[in-house]
Amino acid sequence: MEKADVIYLALVPLASPEAGVVTRAAAIIGKDLPETRLLLAGKVPRIFARYDSKQAAEAVAQRLTALGLRPILCPDSELCRPPDDFLVHSVEFGPGYVLFHDRKGQKREVKSPDAFLLIKGRQESYITAEKTETKVKFSPGKALLTGGLSLFSTENKQVTEESAVVEYFFARLYTPKSSQPVVEIVHNQVDYSFLKGEMALSSLANFNILITRLKQAFPGAIFDDNLMRATIKQAYAPEDIADTEVNCRLLYLQYRLK
């Protein structure tokens, strides 16, 4: 079976799913109730399975749709497609359009009616560190040996902790034609001099000003900033694609369902 034939199935989250729906969905997708509740929680679709044929994925999707859920089918070829990188360096605002420039001298124009979705988020990396945890517990043996002078013993244990660090903030602009962003903006990679009198002292403040300007320039576009929260880890996605890429792709597909 070719890799492109693999279909990933995700679920659009629900604000407050009924218990009966969760129970029936769990039976359909073969997960326990706590995991099914987690899959339906939050603001970003989550992948829950992969299938080796479109027919098998569609059969499961139809049963979920009958419950009132909104499944997303995403072929491996689309989910894992390398991004068409166009990293914005400067921006021009015109009447009914925005012109984006990259560092290579290339430019892309997006007319206001063509803007479909603007995603704002943050890219995180994870740092692993070891630390020593000290536990104090009552020790009858020690109390007996010391005649009651010492009732507790301590135990040191090495544990590993993983913490998230924000690398940068980003925005991606999409048209209805493709799940690939037309342009990507990284907050510390832009020359904000085009803001002129609005220009602030920090790149993050300027980034937020730019996002506001883009929302004004594209009033018909959907704005989603759910990826500004902690990164949603996609446990069932391919290991060789970053969670941020998967999350952006799934958000796009979710809004295309409407």
C-alpha angles and dihedrals in degrees: 000000000000117000090237089064092065112106123202118208122207135175128229106231123250125218095223115356117197116251092240092053092050091050094050092043090052090054092050097049096036097240131126120253098259092052092045091051089051091050090054096043130089131026104286127072115250128211112234104172148003127222132199094222137039090229093058092047093047092051091056092042091054092053091049091048089053087060091056094258125132113229123190121213114204123177117223089240090061099038094050099037110131111249119257093236116217106160111195119233101169139003137215122198117209136170104293097348145064123218117209123199128196128202092262093064094256121133138197126198122208118191116214096247090051096058109101109164137012115194120193119192149135132254115224135192126196128234120201119206136169123228137174119247118199119207123193118204138169112265116197091185093054091046090053094048094049096042092246095308092115119034101168138058129200128225124197119207131181112228132180120229128193119205130182122237122192110235098181145327120249144185127203125197122207138187122208091255101073144016086226113095117245090218138359125212120202112194097229097041099065131095100224097189089110087073088068109173092013093057114124132202099256131055091229092055090048090048090056091048089052091050089052090050091050092050088053092047092048104038092161095055123101113244119209124179099166090117089065085083125072114311115270108232113219104212095184098043122104111283094228096063124074119246090237091059092048093046093050092048092050093047089053092049091047092057091044088061090067 
